[in-house]
Amino acid sequence: MNQDLTSWSACALSQAIHQKTVSCREVMQAHLRRIAVLNPRFNAIVSLVDESRLLAQADECDSELARGHSRGWMHGFPLAVKDLVLSQGVRTTLGSPLMANFVPNQDSTTLARMKAAGAIVIGKTNTPEFGLGSHTFNEVFGPTRNAYDPSRSAGGSSGGAAVALALDLVPVADGSDFMGSLRNPAGWNHIYAMRPSQGRIPMEPALDVWVSQLGTDGPMARTVSDLAHLLCIQSGHSAQSPLSLTEGLPPASSLTPLPLQGVKLGWLGNLEGYLPMEDGVLQTCEASLKRLSDAGATVQPMGLGHDPHRVWDCWLAWRKVLVASRLAPFLLQPANRERMKPEALWEADQAQGLSANDFLSASVERTRFYHHLLSLFDKVDFLVLPSAQVWPFPIEWRWPASIRTANGDVQMDTYHRWMEVVIYATLGGLPAISLPAGFGPQGLPMGLQVMAKPMAEAHLLRLALAHESLVTDVLNQKPQAAMIDVT
């Protein structure tokens, strides 16, 4: 058995499985062995399924291949699913003590699609309570530690997934994104993640399929090709989600790097000083952009051209309505308040008194902003921002109370204000990818957030492929723990 199975790209692993040069049992054993050694320290994967059960499923996958049947690209892949995702027969806690013993009797649509493509669910990836906040910790399982510095936050809410990938505990991973929950942890753990266009991946089951459209599932991976393959599996229209997209994606294997000559990148930076950012964030992202400009692309500094204060107020109204409605069932019993984290209670309380008129006004503002974003794509092909405003912070913090900039500390007025940089793609329903940008003064990773026109995932992936080919030296900087031989 190859000693480096867990470090292979998912595409290489899939090919080897289908060529029968490695068995699904060998793949499963290699990943479980690595999880046993590294996961106790980093706490990326929770609710791990019994090993004998997993090996039996791997053996069945091998038997199917021997009979000439493949389930799909993920045939025999070990998959740890985000702990917000319904997983039949596997505990789904949402990171909440209120749900600590909940075992669903059905899969989400996204998980059902990944299982149909051959994935074997080995457990869940850790997430903040109810997925709130970009710092993965909860009272059920504790914190997930950054792959590059265990004393730092992994980000969130897909923090467990990002760390599991960075440490080679799984070949690919799913995540979800409302306020940067795919993009922020990807940037902080030096991997790829994509928030797809609104409606590209239906989120089911759901109590509301008409209004709750800010959150979306999405893929995470160590390579762009792996990301594209998983996106294709997750995507597709569902009659249960009437606003899901019917237009399909091209086959992942058909994507080629985008020729960079003539490509225009609109560098929004810190929105002309509006967004406070820690020292080194902009410089790291600009160094990564220079790789693209040196290869022929034009990097054009530009302003947002729309009042960001109005965008933030619009965001708050939408978030109040959608998050509070998600938390409302848990608050039907007043005693539950004592078992919910303060940030969740704050979210629920903030929505009280918000009128239908207020919400519709925010929807009108969101529409104006969306139309404005479309006008920016008349000038450039892509819009670019950092994926976070701060470097991974100490794991003991709940959230950064301030951002230390070159001009002094800027106080944060909410527990999520330090993530404001990610709201623009969310409100616009735009596809956005987090690319590994590089490392800052303390050796911590940062991501480059690139947005494209609605439904332009393929164009965005082609740019990512071009960027990937230019930063191989950066991509080769793996976490120290990932270099451990666990065979």
N, C-alpha and C positions, 0 to 999 in steps of 0.2 A: 504494500500500500504506500502511495506517495505521502511523504511526511508533511508536505505543504498543502494538502487538500483544502484546508480552511482558508488559506490565503489566495486561492485561485479566484479569478473573476467568476461571476455567476454564469456568464456565457461559456467560459471554458469548462466549468463544472458540468453544465448541462450537456455540452458536446461529449465530454468524457463518459458521462453516465449513459448517454444514448449509443455511444460506440462500444460500451461495455468494457472500457479500459479501467474503470473503477465501478464498484457496486454501490447501490444506494445504502446498503448496510455499512460499508466502509465510510461513506460520506457522513452518515448519521453518527457513527462511533467517533469519528474525528472531531466533529463539532461538539458532541456531548463531553468528550474528554477535555476539550478546550474550555468549555463552559464550567466544568468542575474545578478547573485550576484558577481561572480568572474572574468568574462571576462573583464569588464570595467577596472579593475586594471592591468591585465596581458596581454590583447590584443593578445590572442592566436588565436581566431576565428574571421574571418572577413566575410563580405558579407553574414550575417546571413539571411536565408530564412524566410519569413513571418510565424509566429506561426500557424495561422489557416490552411495554406497550409500543414505544416508539420503534424499537428494533423489529417488532413483529410487523409494523406498518412498512418499514423499509424493506423487509423481506418480501412482502406482498408486491411492492413496487418492482423489485428485482424479478419476481416470478412473472409479472405482467410483461416486462421487457423481454424475458426469455420466450414468451409466447408471441412476441412481435407487436405488443400493444404499448403505446406511450400515452400518458395522460396529457402531456404537453411540455412546454419549456421548463417548468418547475418540477418535473418528475423526480420525486425522491428528495426534494429540497427540504431541509429543516427550516421551519418558519416560526418565529416568535411574533405574535400579533400584539399590537398596541392594546393596552389594558382598558381602553375605552370602547373597543370593538367587541360586539357580541360573538362569542365562540362556543358553539354547541359542545357541551360536556366538559368545558374547560373554564375554570373560575374567571369571572370578569368583575373586578372590584371598583373600577373607575377611580382607584386610589382613595376610596372613601371607606371609613369604618362602617358606614351605614350599609355598604354593599360587600362587605368583606367575605361573605359566604355565598354570594350569588353565583349560580351556575346556569347559564342560559340553555334553552332547549332549541335554539336555532342559531345559524350563522348570519352575520351581516352579508349583504350582497357582495361587497368587496372580498371578504374572506371566502365566500362560496366560490367566487371566480378563481381565486388563487389556489384553492383546494382542487377545483376542477382541472387546473393546469398542472397538478401533481404535487403541490406543497403538502407537507406533513406538519401539523401544528405541534410544536414542542413545548409551548408555554406562552407567556405574555411578556411584553416589554413594559417597563415601569413608566408611570406618568404622574404628574401632579394630581392632587385631589380634584376630580371633575374636569381635569385637563386645564385648570385655571392657573395662569402664570407660566413664565418661561424659565422655571426652575423645578426640576423633577425631584420632588420629595413628597412624602405622605406618611400618615400615621399607621398605615397598614404594612408597608414594606420598608420605609425609610428612604434615604436619598440615593440617587444614582450619581456616581462620580465621573467627572470628565475623563475621557480616555487619555488625554495628554498630561493631565495633572489631577490626580485623585483628590487634591485638597480644594478643587474648584467645581463650580456648577457644570452640569452637562447641558444646560439649557432645557427647553421643553416647549410644548408638552410631550413631544416625541423624543425626549432625552434618552430613555432606555433603548429605543430603536437605534438612535445615532451611535451610542456607545457600543452596542452589540455589533454593529457593522464595523466601526473603527477598530475593534479588537478581534475581528474575524470570528465572532461567535455565530454568525449567520451569514448566508451568501447575499441576501437582499432583505429589505424590511419594508413594512408598510408604516405609514404615519398619517397624521391628519393636521390640518392647518386652519385656524381661525384668525389668530393674531400672531402669525409667524411660527407656528408650532412645528412646521417642517423645516423652515428656512433657518431659524435661529440655532437649533441644536445641530443642524448639518454644518453650519459655518463654524460652530464651536468645537466640532469633532472631526473637521477636515474630510467631510464626505459630500456626496451630492444628494440633493432632494429637490423635488418639484412640486409646487402648488399648481395644479392644472387649472384650466379655464373653468369658470363657474358652470356646473352641469356636466363636465367631462366624465366625472366618476360619481354615479348616484350614491348618496348616503342613505342606506336603507338597513333595517326598518326605521321609520321616523314618524313621530306624531303629526308633524306638519311638513308638507312637501311643497308649499307655495311661498312662504315668507323666509323660512330658515335656510338661506342660501349662502351665508358668509363662510361657513365651515365646509371643508372638503377633505376627503381622503386623498392620499398621494403616495408616490413611490420614493424610496430612499435606497442608495446604492453606493458602491465604491468606484464604479466607472459609469461613464455616460451611456454606454451601450447597455449595461445591466439596467440602468434607470429606464431607458426607453422600452426595453422588453417588459419590465414589470408594469409600466404605465399602460402598455397595450393590453395587458391581461386585465388590469383593473378597470379599464375604460369601457364605455358602451351604454347605449340607451337602455332604459328600463321603463316599462309601462307603469310601474309603481311610482316612478319619479317623473311626472309629466314635464318638468323643465330640464330633464337630462338631455344631453346633445345626441342627435341622431347621426351627425357627420362623424365618420370614423377617422382613425389615424392610419398613416402609411405603415407597412410592416417595419418593425424596428431594425431588421437586418438590411433594409434598403437605405437607411440614413447614411449620409456621407458628410464629412466636415464642410462647413460653409466657406466658400472662397471669401477671404476677408477684404479684398480690394474693393473699395467703394462702399463698404458697410459703415453705417453711421451709428455710433453709440452716444446717447445723450447721458452725460455724467451729471447726476443731480447732487452728488456729494452729500453735504449736510443741509441742503436746501438754503444755500446762501447764508449760513449761520443760524438758521432757525432751530435745527436739531442739535442739541448738545451731544458731543462725542468725545470719548476718551482719546488721549494722545496716542497716535499710531494707527488708529482705525482707518482714517482716510488715506494715510500714507501707504499702508499695506494694500489697500484696494487699488490705489492709483498705480502702484508698482505692478500689480497684476494686469491692470488695463494697459499699461505700457507694452506688455508682451503682445497684446492684440494690435496696438497701434504700430509697433515695430514690424508686424507681419502684414500691414496694409490697411487696417481699419482706421477710421477717423473717430477719435474721442473728442466729443464736443461738450465742454462745460455748459450747463444751462440751468436756469431756474425752473421751479415748478410752474410758475405762471398762474397760480391759483392760491388764494389765501389759505395757508396751512392751518390757521386757527379755526377757520370754518370747517375744514376737513376733519379736524380733531373733534369738534363739537358734534358734527354729523356722526362720526364714528361712535362717540359715547352714547348717543341716542339709540343707534342700531344695536350696540352691544348690550345696553341696558335691557332692551326688549327681548333679545334673543337669549341672552344668558339667564336672565331672571325667569323666563318661561321654562327653561331647561331645569332650573333648580326648584321651581315651584312645587312639583310633586313631593320632593323631600321635605318641604316645609309645611306640608299639611298637618304633620304632627309637631307641635311646638317644641316638644322635648328634643327633637332632632337638631335644633339650633346648637345645642351644647356639644354636638359631635361633628360639627362642620367648621372648617377653618375660617378665620375672620375674613379673608379675602372673598370667600364665597358668600358669606352673609352680607358683606358690603355690596357685592354685585346685586344680590336680591333686593336689598334695601334701597339702592340707588334708583331702581325702576319704579318705586312707589311714587304716585303722583304724576308720572309721565302720561300725558294724554294722547289720544289717537291723533289729534291735531299736531302735537309735537313730533310724533313719529312720522306722519306724512310729510311734515316740513323737512325732516331729516332725509326722507326719501327723495324729495325734490332736490335738495342740496346734493345728494349722492348722484342723482341723474345729471346735474350740471357738471359735477366733477368727472363723471364718466365721459361725457361729451368732450370735456376739455382734454382728458387723456388721449382720446382718439385724435384730437387735433395735433397733439405732440408727435404722434406717429406719422404725421404728414411731413415732419421735419427730420426725424431720425428713425432708424429701424428698431432700436432697442433703447429702453430706459434702464439706467444702472444706479444702484445705491449700495451701501454696505448692508450686510444682512443683520447687523446688530450695531448698537450705539456704544456698547461697552465690551470689554474683554470678559471672559468667564470670571465670575466673582467668587469670593470664598463660599464654600459650601454651607457654612453655618448661617449665612444671611438668608432671610426670607426673600428679599428683593433689594435692589440698590435704592437707598433713600435719596441719593444724589449722584450726579455724574460729574466727575472731576475733569474739567476741560482745561485748556491752556490759559483760559481767562478766569479760572476759579471754579468753585463748586456750584452746580445748578441743582436746586432741590426738585425732587419729583413729587407732584401733587397727587398721584395715584400709584397703586402698586404695579401698574403696567405701563406707566408713561414712558419708562426707559426703553420700551419696545416700539415707540411711535413710528419708527422707520419702516415697519412692515405693513402698515395699514393701507397703503396706497394701492397695492396689487389686490388686496382683499376687497376693498370698496369698489374697485374697478372690475372685479371678476376676471382679472388678467392672469395668464399663465406666468409664473415666476419661478426661476430656478436659482438655487444657491450653489455657487461654484467655489471650490476651495481657493481662497485668494492668497494665503500665505500665513506667516507667523509674525507676531509682534515682538516688542522688546523683551518680554518675559517668556518667549517661546510658546505662546498660546495662539491657537488658530483663529482665523477670521474668514468669513465668507463674503463673496461678491454676489449681490442680489440683482438678477437681470430679468426685466419684464418685457414681454412682447405683446403684440396685438391680440385681441380675443381670438381664441381657437388656433393660435399659431404655435402650438407646442412643437411641431416638427421643425419649424424654422428655429425655434429656441434651442432645441436639442442639437441641431446642426451647428449652431454657434458654439454650444458647449463642447461638441466634439473638436472643433477647431481650437478652442481654448485649452482643452485637455492635452492636445498634442504639443502645445507650447510651454507647458508647465510640468513636464515629467519630473524635473528635479525637485519641485515643490511637492508633488504628489508622492514622491518616494520617501518623504519624511513621515515615517510611521510612528505611532505611539511606542514608547519603550516596552510597555507590557505586551504589545502585539508581536514583538520580536522573540518572546519566550518560546522555546521549543517544549511543547507539552507531550510529545510522543513518548 
